[in-house]
Amino acid sequence: MKAAEDNVDSGTPLLTVENLQVEFDTYGGTVQAVRGVSFSVDQGQTLAIVGESGCGKSVTVQSIMGLIPMPPGRITAGSARLRGHEILGRSTVGGKEIRGAEIGMIFQDPMTSLNPTMTIGDQIAEPLQIHRGYSARDAFTEAIRLLELSKIPEAEKRARQYPFEFSGGMLQRAMIAMALSCKPSILIADEPTTALDVTIQAQILDLMQELQKETGMAIILITHDLGVVARMADEVAVMYAGKVVEYGSADDVFYRSAHPYTVGLKEAMPTNDPARQHELKPIDGSPPDLFAPPAGCGYCPRCPHAMQICSDRQPQGHDLHGHHSASCWLHHAQSESRPETLFFKDAH
């Protein structure tokens, strides 16, 4: 892997995903769940993938991890390269395991993701034995250290307990310890704070940031909570109907929003800033049917700025400045609307 690691140092992203397409066969037909998703993440960076439920966020990362069942699922196009090496459909790269060893994952619901018949310590120790060749005793000792690192009190005692003896916040910490056990290069966190109260959410996010600083890992954060994105992300990919509709730095996406869907998400989000308080505006309508995706922009029926071309043709990806891009016809050179007056209201 030495040559691959040199590629990272020379500017190649740690993980690059290009034109990923994933489908599922169902009794009702074929669902085009992911329709040409592309993004990249660098070492030590946090990428947030944002969007409403059903937009394809989780399927995107699960397909990279090899976690979607085939059949009924299948990857029909695209690539995912870790340090320049293709990993789609592969379990090892350069003799190293990918899932668990190179890429760790925190699942959405820790209460159903852990084995109720095994102690927490044994579950954290298991990947160390499989991927790193630890003895059972050494793996359990390392599991205790990882629980301490995850800020679980009385780690030695807790390692011998079962999942039902843990609170929701402690279970999430145990999931983080398990995901980090093999020192992965990338940590995928799929809605890591969904089932937690606000105080515990903040603690979990702080813990992830501390561990990122200590280990230098990249984080891919799957969420629909823009507050979490603002706190954690360096770059943001906004997904809608299986596509990335806007991509850029967190500042670009929040303060120079360039897609009507991103603007709609922001306007539906409450704020405590008196200068920015406004009436919350829900996004009317429903996402498109991905059994038969529309010929044009998927957001067109819900978009207040839609034009005729939006329903007829897929929008192009427009580079705005730096790494900021948006797939919206309003940014076309021949568009009669002026996007800066529609979307760039909050620029500083």
ZADO-1210 file (C-alpha; in nm, 4 decimals, padded with zeros to 6 digits):
<atoms>
<atom x="00.0000" y="00.0000" z="00.0000" code="MET" pos="1"/>
<atom x="00.3051" y="00.2301" z="00.0149" code="LYS" pos="2"/>
<atom x="00.2608" y="00.3601" z="-00.3386" code="ALA" pos="3"/>
<atom x="-00.1084" y="00.4208" z="-00.2763" code="ALA" pos="4"/>
<atom x="-00.0316" y="00.6160" z="00.0414" code="GLU" pos="5"/>
<atom x="00.2152" y="00.8279" z="-00.1570" code="ASP" pos="6"/>
<atom x="-00.0715" y="00.9110" z="-00.3941" code="ASN" pos="7"/>
<atom x="-00.2666" y="01.0545" z="-00.1021" code="VAL" pos="8"/>
<atom x="00.0281" y="01.2733" z="-00.0021" code="ASP" pos="9"/>
<atom x="00.0543" y="01.4066" z="-00.3566" code="SER" pos="10"/>
<atom x="-00.3035" y="01.5367" z="-00.3541" code="GLY" pos="11"/>
<atom x="-00.5213" y="01.2368" z="-00.4400" code="THR" pos="12"/>
<atom x="-00.8330" y="01.2279" z="-00.2169" code="PRO" pos="13"/>
<atom x="-00.8479" y="00.9455" z="00.0364" code="LEU" pos="14"/>
<atom x="-01.1824" y="00.8267" z="-00.1065" code="LEU" pos="15"/>
<atom x="-01.3276" y="00.9214" z="-00.4445" code="THR" pos="16"/>
<atom x="-01.6748" y="00.8126" z="-00.5574" code="VAL" pos="17"/>
<atom x="-01.7760" y="00.8791" z="-00.9187" code="GLU" pos="18"/>
<atom x="-02.1121" y="00.8321" z="-01.0939" code="ASN" pos="19"/>
<atom x="-02.2363" y="00.5694" z="-00.8478" code="LEU" pos="20"/>
<atom x="-02.5674" y="00.4126" z="-00.9556" code="GLN" pos="21"/>
<atom x="-02.7600" y="00.1602" z="-00.7451" code="VAL" pos="22"/>
<atom x="-03.0911" y="-00.0132" z="-00.8208" code="GLU" pos="23"/>
<atom x="-03.3230" y="-00.2492" z="-00.6312" code="PHE" pos="24"/>
<atom x="-03.5617" y="-00.4996" z="-00.7863" code="ASP" pos="25"/>
<atom x="-03.8968" y="-00.5100" z="-00.6051" code="THR" pos="26"/>
<atom x="-04.2412" y="-00.6543" z="-00.6712" code="TYR" pos="27"/>
<atom x="-04.3486" y="-00.3103" z="-00.7898" code="GLY" pos="28"/>
<atom x="-04.0588" y="-00.2674" z="-01.0317" code="GLY" pos="29"/>
<atom x="-03.7004" y="-00.1393" z="-01.0242" code="THR" pos="30"/>
<atom x="-03.6184" y="00.1417" z="-00.7804" code="VAL" pos="31"/>
<atom x="-03.3345" y="00.3668" z="-00.9008" code="GLN" pos="32"/>
<atom x="-03.2191" y="00.4543" z="-00.5492" code="ALA" pos="33"/>
<atom x="-02.8843" y="00.6176" z="-00.6342" code="VAL" pos="34"/>
<atom x="-02.8554" y="00.7933" z="-00.9724" code="ARG" pos="35"/>
<atom x="-02.5005" y="00.9067" z="-01.0458" code="GLY" pos="36"/>
<atom x="-02.3576" y="01.0222" z="-00.7120" code="VAL" pos="37"/>
<atom x="-02.0042" y="01.1649" z="-00.7010" code="SER" pos="38"/>
<atom x="-01.8009" y="01.3026" z="-00.4092" code="PHE" pos="39"/>
<atom x="-01.4578" y="01.2822" z="-00.2478" code="SER" pos="40"/>
<atom x="-01.3161" y="01.3091" z="00.1019" code="VAL" pos="41"/>
<atom x="-00.9613" y="01.3822" z="00.2178" code="ASP" pos="42"/>
<atom x="-00.7759" y="01.2522" z="00.5205" code="GLN" pos="43"/>
<atom x="-00.8775" y="01.4371" z="00.8387" code="GLY" pos="44"/>
<atom x="-01.1789" y="01.5937" z="00.6650" code="GLN" pos="45"/>
<atom x="-01.5497" y="01.5633" z="00.7473" code="THR" pos="46"/>
<atom x="-01.7951" y="01.5313" z="00.4589" code="LEU" pos="47"/>
<atom x="-02.1652" y="01.5574" z="00.5436" code="ALA" pos="48"/>
<atom x="-02.4207" y="01.3997" z="00.3104" code="ILE" pos="49"/>
<atom x="-02.7526" y="01.5744" z="00.3699" code="VAL" pos="50"/>
<atom x="-03.1070" y="01.5157" z="00.2499" code="GLY" pos="51"/>
<atom x="-03.4534" y="01.4030" z="00.3506" code="GLU" pos="52"/>
<atom x="-03.5400" y="01.0396" z="00.4186" code="SER" pos="53"/>
<atom x="-03.5350" y="00.8221" z="00.1088" code="GLY" pos="54"/>
<atom x="-03.2963" y="01.0395" z="-00.0946" code="CYS" pos="55"/>
<atom x="-03.0284" y="00.7675" z="-00.1130" code="GLY" pos="56"/>
<atom x="-02.7804" y="00.8754" z="00.1550" code="LYS" pos="57"/>
<atom x="-02.7539" y="00.5452" z="00.3401" code="SER" pos="58"/>
<atom x="-02.7695" y="00.3312" z="00.0251" code="VAL" pos="59"/>
<atom x="-02.4759" y="00.5290" z="-00.1156" code="THR" pos="60"/>
<atom x="-02.2424" y="00.4490" z="00.1749" code="VAL" pos="61"/>
<atom x="-02.3739" y="00.0948" z="00.2234" code="GLN" pos="62"/>
<atom x="-02.2965" y="00.0131" z="-00.1392" code="SER" pos="63"/>
<atom x="-01.9385" y="00.1349" z="-00.0893" code="ILE" pos="64"/>
<atom x="-01.9107" y="-00.0873" z="00.2196" code="MET" pos="65"/>
<atom x="-02.0561" y="-00.3888" z="00.0369" code="GLY" pos="66"/>
<atom x="-02.3561" y="-00.3984" z="00.2687" code="LEU" pos="67"/>
<atom x="-02.6459" y="-00.3888" z="00.0229" code="ILE" pos="68"/>
<atom x="-02.7971" y="-00.7333" z="-00.0421" code="PRO" pos="69"/>
<atom x="-02.7399" y="-00.8530" z="-00.3992" code="MET" pos="70"/>
<atom x="-03.0039" y="-00.9416" z="-00.5105" code="PRO" pos="71"/>
<atom x="-03.2334" y="-00.7500" z="-00.4889" code="PRO" pos="72"/>
<atom x="-02.9806" y="-00.4651" z="-00.5034" code="GLY" pos="73"/>
<atom x="-02.7165" y="-00.4122" z="-00.7678" code="ARG" pos="74"/>
<atom x="-02.4546" y="-00.1512" z="-00.8529" code="ILE" pos="75"/>
<atom x="-02.5092" y="-00.0712" z="-01.2202" code="THR" pos="76"/>
<atom x="-02.2361" y="00.1898" z="-01.2748" code="ALA" pos="77"/>
<atom x="-01.9698" y="00.3983" z="-01.1083" code="GLY" pos="78"/>
<atom x="-01.6523" y="00.3550" z="-00.9086" code="SER" pos="79"/>
<atom x="-01.5236" y="00.4049" z="-00.5548" code="ALA" pos="80"/>
<atom x="-01.1479" y="00.4381" z="-00.5110" code="ARG" pos="81"/>
<atom x="-00.9712" y="00.4204" z="-00.1761" code="LEU" pos="82"/>
<atom x="-00.6218" y="00.5702" z="-00.2078" code="ARG" pos="83"/>
<atom x="-00.6577" y="00.5285" z="-00.5819" code="GLY" pos="84"/>
<atom x="-00.7607" y="00.1588" z="-00.5650" code="HIS" pos="85"/>
<atom x="-01.1052" y="00.0461" z="-00.6823" code="GLU" pos="86"/>
<atom x="-01.3047" y="-00.1035" z="-00.3913" code="ILE" pos="87"/>
<atom x="-01.6579" y="-00.1569" z="-00.5273" code="LEU" pos="88"/>
<atom x="-01.7339" y="-00.5265" z="-00.5036" code="GLY" pos="89"/>
<atom x="-01.4011" y="-00.6042" z="-00.3352" code="ARG" pos="90"/>
<atom x="-01.3328" y="-00.7128" z="00.0221" code="SER" pos="91"/>
<atom x="-00.9578" y="-00.6449" z="00.0247" code="THR" pos="92"/>
<atom x="-00.7179" y="-00.3909" z="-00.1266" code="VAL" pos="93"/>
<atom x="-00.3443" y="-00.4545" z="-00.1187" code="GLY" pos="94"/>
<atom x="-00.3965" y="-00.7471" z="00.1174" code="GLY" pos="95"/>
<atom x="-00.5933" y="-00.5358" z="00.3662" code="LYS" pos="96"/>
<atom x="-00.9578" y="-00.5841" z="00.4575" code="GLU" pos="97"/>
<atom x="-01.1725" y="-00.2879" z="00.3600" code="ILE" pos="98"/>
<atom x="-01.4859" y="-00.3226" z="00.5717" code="ARG" pos="99"/>
<atom x="-01.4025" y="-00.2819" z="00.9377" code="GLY" pos="100"/>
<atom x="-01.0280" y="-00.2391" z="00.8858" code="ALA" pos="101"/>
<atom x="-00.9989" y="00.0503" z="00.6379" code="GLU" pos="102"/>
<atom x="-01.3566" y="00.1830" z="00.6638" code="ILE" pos="103"/>
<atom x="-01.5491" y="00.1691" z="00.9927" code="GLY" pos="104"/>
<atom x="-01.9205" y="00.2389" z="01.0262" code="MET" pos="105"/>
<atom x="-02.1516" y="00.3608" z="01.3015" code="ILE" pos="106"/>
<atom x="-02.5027" y="00.2442" z="01.2223" code="PHE" pos="107"/>
<atom x="-02.8195" y="00.4453" z="01.2674" code="GLN" pos="108"/>
<atom x="-02.9711" y="00.2480" z="01.5564" code="ASP" pos="109"/>
<atom x="-02.7187" y="00.0996" z="01.8013" code="PRO" pos="110"/>
<atom x="-02.9959" y="-00.0829" z="01.9877" code="MET" pos="111"/>
<atom x="-03.0522" y="-00.3115" z="01.6890" code="THR" pos="112"/>
<atom x="-02.6944" y="-00.3098" z="01.5530" code="SER" pos="113"/>
<atom x="-02.5321" y="-00.4879" z="01.8471" code="LEU" pos="114"/>
<atom x="-02.5623" y="-00.8595" z="01.9246" code="ASN" pos="115"/>
<atom x="-02.7767" y="-00.8967" z="02.2406" code="PRO" pos="116"/>
<atom x="-02.6151" y="-01.2355" z="02.3240" code="THR" pos="117"/>
<atom x="-02.2542" y="-01.1072" z="02.3397" code="MET" pos="118"/>
<atom x="-02.0913" y="-00.8759" z="02.5921" code="THR" pos="119"/>
<atom x="-01.9936" y="-00.5298" z="02.4724" code="ILE" pos="120"/>
<atom x="-01.6250" y="-00.6087" z="02.5219" code="GLY" pos="121"/>
<atom x="-01.6422" y="-00.9267" z="02.3148" code="ASP" pos="122"/>
<atom x="-01.8170" y="-00.7420" z="02.0310" code="GLN" pos="123"/>
<atom x="-01.5472" y="-00.4739" z="02.0218" code="ILE" pos="124"/>
<atom x="-01.2717" y="-00.7377" z="02.0515" code="ALA" pos="125"/>
<atom x="-01.4043" y="-00.9533" z="01.7661" code="GLU" pos="126"/>
<atom x="-01.2865" y="-00.7319" z="01.4744" code="PRO" pos="127"/>
<atom x="-00.9448" y="-00.7007" z="01.6380" code="LEU" pos="128"/>
<atom x="-00.9102" y="-01.0793" z="01.6329" code="GLN" pos="129"/>
<atom x="-01.0401" y="-01.1080" z="01.2757" code="ILE" pos="130"/>
<atom x="-00.8636" y="-00.8136" z="01.1112" code="HIS" pos="131"/>
<atom x="-00.5572" y="-00.7552" z="01.3287" code="ARG" pos="132"/>
<atom x="-00.4733" y="-01.1053" z="01.4560" code="GLY" pos="133"/>
<atom x="-00.5000" y="-01.0193" z="01.8274" code="TYR" pos="134"/>
<atom x="-00.5299" y="-01.2985" z="02.0822" code="SER" pos="135"/>
<atom x="-00.8608" y="-01.3126" z="02.2718" code="ALA" pos="136"/>
<atom x="-00.6989" y="-01.1696" z="02.5876" code="ARG" pos="137"/>
<atom x="-00.5176" y="-00.8856" z="02.4097" code="ASP" pos="138"/>
<atom x="-00.8288" y="-00.7994" z="02.2086" code="ALA" pos="139"/>
<atom x="-01.0418" y="-00.7731" z="02.5227" code="PHE" pos="140"/>
<atom x="-00.7777" y="-00.5545" z="02.6906" code="THR" pos="141"/>
<atom x="-00.7792" y="-00.3266" z="02.3843" code="GLU" pos="142"/>
<atom x="-01.1615" y="-00.3218" z="02.3932" code="ALA" pos="143"/>
<atom x="-01.1478" y="-00.1835" z="02.7473" code="ILE" pos="144"/>
<atom x="-00.9022" y="00.0854" z="02.6347" code="ARG" pos="145"/>
<atom x="-01.1336" y="00.1803" z="02.3458" code="LEU" pos="146"/>
<atom x="-01.4300" y="00.2091" z="02.5829" code="LEU" pos="147"/>
<atom x="-01.2209" y="00.4420" z="02.8015" code="GLU" pos="148"/>
<atom x="-01.1290" y="00.6408" z="02.4889" code="LEU" pos="149"/>
<atom x="-01.5013" y="00.6663" z="02.4109" code="SER" pos="150"/>
<atom x="-01.5591" y="00.8225" z="02.7559" code="LYS" pos="151"/>
<atom x="-01.7520" y="00.5307" z="02.9055" code="ILE" pos="152"/>
<atom x="-01.7012" y="00.5266" z="03.2856" code="PRO" pos="153"/>
<atom x="-01.5917" y="00.2052" z="03.4593" code="GLU" pos="154"/>
<atom x="-01.4861" y="00.0666" z="03.1222" code="ALA" pos="155"/>
<atom x="-01.3534" y="-00.2644" z="03.2602" code="GLU" pos="156"/>
<atom x="-01.6867" y="-00.3368" z="03.4303" code="LYS" pos="157"/>
<atom x="-01.8924" y="-00.2178" z="03.1329" code="ARG" pos="158"/>
<atom x="-01.6961" y="-00.4345" z="02.8892" code="ALA" pos="159"/>
<atom x="-01.8409" y="-00.7419" z="03.0630" code="ARG" pos="160"/>
<atom x="-02.2003" y="-00.6193" z="03.0369" code="GLN" pos="161"/>
<atom x="-02.4579" y="-00.6832" z="02.7648" code="TYR" pos="162"/>
<atom x="-02.6243" y="-00.4238" z="02.5372" code="PRO" pos="163"/>
<atom x="-02.9509" y="-00.4220" z="02.7375" code="PHE" pos="164"/>
<atom x="-02.7533" y="-00.2881" z="03.0367" code="GLU" pos="165"/>
<atom x="-02.6415" y="00.0228" z="02.8426" code="PHE" pos="166"/>
<atom x="-02.8318" y="00.3466" z="02.7852" code="SER" pos="167"/>
<atom x="-02.8815" y="00.4781" z="02.4296" code="GLY" pos="168"/>
<atom x="-02.5909" y="00.7215" z="02.4591" code="GLY" pos="169"/>
<atom x="-02.3586" y="00.4540" z="02.5989" code="MET" pos="170"/>
<atom x="-02.4567" y="00.2131" z="02.3222" code="LEU" pos="171"/>
<atom x="-02.3649" y="00.4776" z="02.0651" code="GLN" pos="172"/>
<atom x="-02.0273" y="00.5245" z="02.2376" code="ARG" pos="173"/>
<atom x="-01.9746" y="00.1483" z="02.2276" code="ALA" pos="174"/>
<atom x="-02.0549" y="00.1531" z="01.8539" code="MET" pos="175"/>
<atom x="-01.7939" y="00.4268" z="01.8067" code="ILE" pos="176"/>
<atom x="-01.5392" y="00.2198" z="02.0004" code="ALA" pos="177"/>
<atom x="-01.6140" y="-00.0815" z="01.7793" code="MET" pos="178"/>
<atom x="-01.5923" y="00.1219" z="01.4588" code="ALA" pos="179"/>
<atom x="-01.2531" y="00.2624" z="01.5665" code="LEU" pos="180"/>
<atom x="-01.1116" y="-00.0656" z="01.6951" code="SER" pos="181"/>
<atom x="-00.9068" y="-00.1367" z="01.3810" code="CYS" pos="182"/>
<atom x="-00.8005" y="00.2276" z="01.3359" code="LYS" pos="183"/>
<atom x="-00.9851" y="00.2815" z="01.0063" code="PRO" pos="184"/>
<atom x="-00.8874" y="00.5550" z="00.7639" code="SER" pos="185"/>
<atom x="-01.2533" y="00.6513" z="00.7184" code="ILE" pos="186"/>
<atom x="-01.5396" y="00.6497" z="00.9681" code="LEU" pos="187"/>
<atom x="-01.8918" y="00.6474" z="00.8225" code="ILE" pos="188"/>
<atom x="-02.1484" y="00.7738" z="01.0729" code="ALA" pos="189"/>
<atom x="-02.5061" y="00.7058" z="00.9592" code="ASP" pos="190"/>
<atom x="-02.7390" y="00.9325" z="01.1600" code="GLU" pos="191"/>
<atom x="-02.5242" y="00.8823" z="01.4730" code="PRO" pos="192"/>
<atom x="-02.7387" y="01.1053" z="01.6983" code="THR" pos="193"/>
<atom x="-03.0936" y="01.0296" z="01.5787" code="THR" pos="194"/>
<atom x="-03.2180" y="00.8402" z="01.8870" code="ALA" pos="195"/>
<atom x="-03.0359" y="01.0550" z="02.1443" code="LEU" pos="196"/>
<atom x="-03.1448" y="01.3563" z="02.3471" code="ASP" pos="197"/>
<atom x="-02.9865" y="01.6946" z="02.2768" code="VAL" pos="198"/>
<atom x="-02.7279" y="01.6824" z="02.5567" code="THR" pos="199"/>
<atom x="-02.6049" y="01.3349" z="02.4609" code="ILE" pos="200"/>
<atom x="-02.6023" y="01.4366" z="02.0913" code="GLN" pos="201"/>
<atom x="-02.3570" y="01.7157" z="02.1706" code="ALA" pos="202"/>
<atom x="-02.1345" y="01.4787" z="02.3689" code="GLN" pos="203"/>
<atom x="-02.1267" y="01.2229" z="02.0856" code="ILE" pos="204"/>
<atom x="-02.0396" y="01.4890" z="01.8266" code="LEU" pos="205"/>
<atom x="-01.7646" y="01.6293" z="02.0509" code="ASP" pos="206"/>
<atom x="-01.6285" y="01.2773" z="02.0986" code="LEU" pos="207"/>
<atom x="-01.6179" y="01.2134" z="01.7234" code="MET" pos="208"/>
<atom x="-01.4301" y="01.5392" z="01.6654" code="GLN" pos="209"/>
<atom x="-01.1795" y="01.4599" z="01.9430" code="GLU" pos="210"/>
<atom x="-01.1146" y="01.1132" z="01.8034" code="LEU" pos="211"/>
<atom x="-01.0756" y="01.2557" z="01.4535" code="GLN" pos="212"/>
<atom x="-00.8054" y="01.4948" z="01.5786" code="LYS" pos="213"/>
<atom x="-00.6251" y="01.2117" z="01.7574" code="GLU" pos="214"/>
<atom x="-00.6366" y="00.9583" z="01.4732" code="THR" pos="215"/>
<atom x="-00.6477" y="01.1782" z="01.1589" code="GLY" pos="216"/>
<atom x="-00.9336" y="00.9732" z="01.0138" code="MET" pos="217"/>
<atom x="-01.1825" y="01.1104" z="00.7627" code="ALA" pos="218"/>
<atom x="-01.5517" y="01.1149" z="00.8577" code="ILE" pos="219"/>
<atom x="-01.8483" y="01.0747" z="00.6256" code="ILE" pos="220"/>
<atom x="-02.1502" y="01.1955" z="00.8198" code="LEU" pos="221"/>
<atom x="-02.4981" y="01.0949" z="00.6999" code="ILE" pos="222"/>
<atom x="-02.7672" y="01.3217" z="00.8432" code="THR" pos="223"/>
<atom x="-03.0763" y="01.5314" z="00.7815" code="HIS" pos="224"/>
<atom x="-02.9953" y="01.7654" z="01.0720" code="ASP" pos="225"/>
<atom x="-02.8450" y="02.0899" z="00.9402" code="LEU" pos="226"/>
<atom x="-02.7418" y="02.1876" z="01.2936" code="GLY" pos="227"/>
<atom x="-02.5149" y="01.8807" z="01.3088" code="VAL" pos="228"/>
<atom x="-02.3782" y="01.9671" z="00.9640" code="VAL" pos="229"/>
<atom x="-02.2927" y="02.3235" z="01.0682" code="ALA" pos="230"/>
<atom x="-02.1097" y="02.1926" z="01.3726" code="ARG" pos="231"/>
<atom x="-01.9149" y="01.9079" z="01.2128" code="MET" pos="232"/>
<atom x="-01.8697" y="01.9379" z="00.8370" code="ALA" pos="233"/>
<atom x="-01.5880" y="02.0743" z="00.6247" code="ASP" pos="234"/>
<atom x="-01.7711" y="01.9930" z="00.2992" code="GLU" pos="235"/>
<atom x="-02.1371" y="01.9146" z="00.2288" code="VAL" pos="236"/>
<atom x="-02.3129" y="01.7102" z="-00.0400" code="ALA" pos="237"/>
<atom x="-02.6868" y="01.7809" z="-00.0592" code="VAL" pos="238"/>
<atom x="-02.8803" y="01.4854" z="-00.2021" code="MET" pos="239"/>
<atom x="-03.2278" y="01.4764" z="-00.3504" code="TYR" pos="240"/>
<atom x="-03.4016" y="01.1885" z="-00.5304" code="ALA" pos="241"/>
<atom x="-03.0829" y="00.9819" z="-00.5584" code="GLY" pos="242"/>
<atom x="-02.8639" y="01.2652" z="-00.6889" code="LYS" pos="243"/>
<atom x="-02.6210" y="01.5196" z="-00.5436" code="VAL" pos="244"/>
<atom x="-02.7844" y="01.8547" z="-00.6248" code="VAL" pos="245"/>
<atom x="-02.5330" y="02.0814" z="-00.4473" code="GLU" pos="246"/>
<atom x="-02.1748" y="02.0277" z="-00.3327" code="TYR" pos="247"/>
<atom x="-01.9309" y="02.2604" z="-00.1623" code="GLY" pos="248"/>
<atom x="-01.7738" y="02.3762" z="00.1610" code="SER" pos="249"/>
<atom x="-02.0001" y="02.4130" z="00.4648" code="ALA" pos="250"/>
<atom x="-01.9748" y="02.7927" z="00.4329" code="ASP" pos="251"/>
<atom x="-02.0719" y="02.7796" z="00.0647" code="ASP" pos="252"/>
<atom x="-02.3730" y="02.5569" z="00.1234" code="VAL" pos="253"/>
<atom x="-02.4978" y="02.7497" z="00.4278" code="PHE" pos="254"/>
<atom x="-02.4200" y="03.1087" z="00.3328" code="TYR" pos="255"/>
<atom x="-02.4160" y="03.0949" z="-00.0486" code="ARG" pos="256"/>
<atom x="-02.6830" y="02.8319" z="-00.1119" code="SER" pos="257"/>
<atom x="-02.7074" y="02.7672" z="-00.4847" code="ALA" pos="258"/>
<atom x="-02.9931" y="02.5167" z="-00.5220" code="HIS" pos="259"/>
<atom x="-03.3615" y="02.5789" z="-00.4406" code="PRO" pos="260"/>
<atom x="-03.3759" y="02.2548" z="-00.2391" code="TYR" pos="261"/>
<atom x="-03.0916" y="02.3692" z="-00.0121" code="THR" pos="262"/>
<atom x="-03.2690" y="02.7022" z="00.0354" code="VAL" pos="263"/>
<atom x="-03.5891" y="02.5136" z="00.1204" code="GLY" pos="264"/>
<atom x="-03.4095" y="02.3059" z="00.3841" code="LEU" pos="265"/>
<atom x="-03.2652" y="02.6200" z="00.5427" code="LYS" pos="266"/>
<atom x="-03.6007" y="02.8009" z="00.5481" code="GLU" pos="267"/>
<atom x="-03.7590" y="02.5028" z="00.7230" code="ALA" pos="268"/>
<atom x="-03.4942" y="02.5073" z="00.9974" code="MET" pos="269"/>
<atom x="-03.5549" y="02.7036" z="01.3217" code="PRO" pos="270"/>
<atom x="-03.2868" y="02.9373" z="01.4568" code="THR" pos="271"/>
<atom x="-03.2232" y="03.1230" z="01.7864" code="ASN" pos="272"/>
<atom x="-03.0596" y="03.4184" z="01.6120" code="ASP" pos="273"/>
<atom x="-03.3107" y="03.7110" z="01.6494" code="PRO" pos="274"/>
<atom x="-03.1711" y="03.8814" z="01.3374" code="ALA" pos="275"/>
<atom x="-03.2414" y="03.5714" z="01.1271" code="ARG" pos="276"/>
<atom x="-03.5707" y="03.4518" z="01.2732" code="GLN" pos="277"/>
<atom x="-03.8462" y="03.4011" z="01.0206" code="HIS" pos="278"/>
<atom x="-04.1611" y="03.2019" z="00.9714" code="GLU" pos="279"/>
<atom x="-04.0732" y="02.8406" z="00.9002" code="LEU" pos="280"/>
<atom x="-04.1596" y="02.7453" z="00.5428" code="LYS" pos="281"/>
<atom x="-04.2174" y="02.3747" z="00.4778" code="PRO" pos="282"/>
<atom x="-04.1300" y="02.2310" z="00.1372" code="ILE" pos="283"/>
<atom x="-04.4651" y="02.1512" z="-00.0219" code="ASP" pos="284"/>
<atom x="-04.5220" y="01.8330" z="-00.2204" code="GLY" pos="285"/>
<atom x="-04.3466" y="01.4960" z="-00.2195" code="SER" pos="286"/>
<atom x="-04.0237" y="01.3534" z="-00.3655" code="PRO" pos="287"/>
<atom x="-04.0520" y="01.1921" z="-00.7113" code="PRO" pos="288"/>
<atom x="-04.1300" y="00.8260" z="-00.7680" code="ASP" pos="289"/>
<atom x="-03.7936" y="00.6536" z="-00.8212" code="LEU" pos="290"/>
<atom x="-03.9637" y="00.3576" z="-00.9892" code="PHE" pos="291"/>
<atom x="-03.9944" y="00.5967" z="-01.2846" code="ALA" pos="292"/>
<atom x="-03.7636" y="00.8969" z="-01.2249" code="PRO" pos="293"/>
<atom x="-03.8598" y="01.2177" z="-01.4063" code="PRO" pos="294"/>
<atom x="-03.6911" y="01.3150" z="-01.7314" code="ALA" pos="295"/>
<atom x="-03.5969" y="01.6520" z="-01.5865" code="GLY" pos="296"/>
<atom x="-03.5039" y="01.7819" z="-01.2430" code="CYS" pos="297"/>
<atom x="-03.6494" y="01.5708" z="-00.9634" code="GLY" pos="298"/>
<atom x="-03.7168" y="01.8816" z="-00.7549" code="TYR" pos="299"/>
<atom x="-03.9093" y="02.0593" z="-01.0336" code="CYS" pos="300"/>
<atom x="-04.2675" y="01.9928" z="-00.9056" code="PRO" pos="301"/>
<atom x="-04.1767" y="02.1415" z="-00.5640" code="ARG" pos="302"/>
<atom x="-03.9512" y="02.4241" z="-00.6837" code="CYS" pos="303"/>
<atom x="-04.0797" y="02.7855" z="-00.6664" code="PRO" pos="304"/>
<atom x="-03.8345" y="02.8854" z="-00.9431" code="HIS" pos="305"/>
<atom x="-03.9085" y="02.6000" z="-01.1891" code="ALA" pos="306"/>
<atom x="-03.8963" y="02.6685" z="-01.5642" code="MET" pos="307"/>
<atom x="-04.0156" y="02.4586" z="-01.8572" code="GLN" pos="308"/>
<atom x="-03.6687" y="02.3154" z="-01.9216" code="ILE" pos="309"/>
<atom x="-03.6567" y="02.1895" z="-01.5613" code="CYS" pos="310"/>
<atom x="-03.9303" y="01.9338" z="-01.6333" code="SER" pos="311"/>
<atom x="-03.7893" y="01.8375" z="-01.9746" code="ASP" pos="312"/>
<atom x="-03.4157" y="01.7863" z="-01.9171" code="ARG" pos="313"/>
<atom x="-03.1814" y="01.6932" z="-01.6355" code="GLN" pos="314"/>
<atom x="-02.9968" y="02.0046" z="-01.5123" code="PRO" pos="315"/>
<atom x="-02.6261" y="02.0335" z="-01.5721" code="GLN" pos="316"/>
<atom x="-02.3766" y="02.0630" z="-01.2885" code="GLY" pos="317"/>
<atom x="-02.2560" y="02.4237" z="-01.2761" code="HIS" pos="318"/>
<atom x="-01.9269" y="02.5198" z="-01.1085" code="ASP" pos="319"/>
<atom x="-01.9869" y="02.8447" z="-00.9205" code="LEU" pos="320"/>
<atom x="-01.6572" y="02.9215" z="-00.7473" code="HIS" pos="321"/>
<atom x="-01.3905" y="02.7038" z="-00.5918" code="GLY" pos="322"/>
<atom x="-01.5338" y="02.3562" z="-00.5289" code="HIS" pos="323"/>
<atom x="-01.8911" y="02.4861" z="-00.5040" code="HIS" pos="324"/>
<atom x="-02.1292" y="02.3400" z="-00.7635" code="SER" pos="325"/>
<atom x="-02.5036" y="02.3039" z="-00.8131" code="ALA" pos="326"/>
<atom x="-02.7212" y="02.1078" z="-01.0555" code="SER" pos="327"/>
<atom x="-02.9808" y="02.3713" z="-01.1408" code="CYS" pos="328"/>
<atom x="-03.0876" y="02.5301" z="-01.4708" code="TRP" pos="329"/>
<atom x="-03.1086" y="02.8702" z="-01.2997" code="LEU" pos="330"/>
<atom x="-02.7283" y="02.8858" z="-01.3171" code="HIS" pos="331"/>
<atom x="-02.7198" y="02.8349" z="-01.6932" code="HIS" pos="332"/>
<atom x="-02.5719" y="03.1274" z="-01.8852" code="ALA" pos="333"/>
<atom x="-02.8995" y="03.1757" z="-02.0749" code="GLN" pos="334"/>
<atom x="-03.1236" y="03.1685" z="-01.7680" code="SER" pos="335"/>
<atom x="-03.3366" y="03.4816" z="-01.7322" code="GLU" pos="336"/>
<atom x="-03.3396" y="03.4552" z="-01.3512" code="SER" pos="337"/>
<atom x="-03.0506" y="03.5916" z="-01.1472" code="ARG" pos="338"/>
<atom x="-02.9496" y="03.3210" z="-00.8971" code="PRO" pos="339"/>
<atom x="-02.7519" y="03.5628" z="-00.6812" code="GLU" pos="340"/>
<atom x="-03.0723" y="03.7457" z="-00.5899" code="THR" pos="341"/>
<atom x="-03.2548" y="03.4192" z="-00.5156" code="LEU" pos="342"/>
<atom x="-02.9963" y="03.2179" z="-00.3278" code="PHE" pos="343"/>
<atom x="-02.7046" y="03.4317" z="-00.2183" code="PHE" pos="344"/>
<atom x="-02.9044" y="03.6376" z="00.0317" code="LYS" pos="345"/>
<atom x="-02.7011" y="03.5232" z="00.3318" code="ASP" pos="346"/>
<atom x="-02.3522" y="03.5673" z="00.1881" code="ALA" pos="347"/>
<atom x="-02.1079" y="03.7461" z="00.4139" code="HIS" pos="348"/>
</atoms>
